[in-house]
């Protein structure tokens, strides 16, 4: 689990107009923190550290320390709203977490060993990643930054499923908890498809012949 600390202040001036004014000031991001035994609280998060944090993929699968006017809250990101065409955050949702209760999160899936993969390097196959992240459940202290799968020994024609992933202690797959029928594929090594390229070549030749006529 990585350490991220964001400073925030209580936001008493509410409504769309207030949020718009806050964004125009270009120093804070309007947000809300909810969950646990406390009610929802509108806050504004210091912009510079927030924008820097979201550049790190790990931020989205980490327990974050939110310091609201000197008081700390342990939270995770539940939603980020972005401007439709400007590189701006317009709102953020944070969920409070309790050390004694499990949380459900999507964590990134990192694939290693592609350069030495038997099915790719020796057998001419190609990798197809079918899931970039995996839904897991665990206590906050057991939350991993990401899950890793090594494909160096995979041969062409191999498909890995959720049940093939090695999960850290205390971590369970949300999908697999619903039954074996939810053992979804996460990646495969297959033969390279050349039909499309061949069709394009054929069309080009046909067009050339027609032009010659």
Secondary structure, 3 states (H helix, E strand, C coil): CCCEEEEEEECCCCCHHHHHHHHHHCCEEEEEEECCCCCCEEEEEEHHHHHHHCCCHHHHHCCEEEEECCEEEEEEEEEEEECCCCCCEEEEEEEECCCCCEEEEEEEEEEECCCCCHHHHHCCEEEEECCCEEEEEEEHHHCCCEEEEECCCCCCCEEEEHHHCCCCCCCEECCHHHCHHHCCEEEEEEECCCHHHHHHHHHHHHHHHHHHC
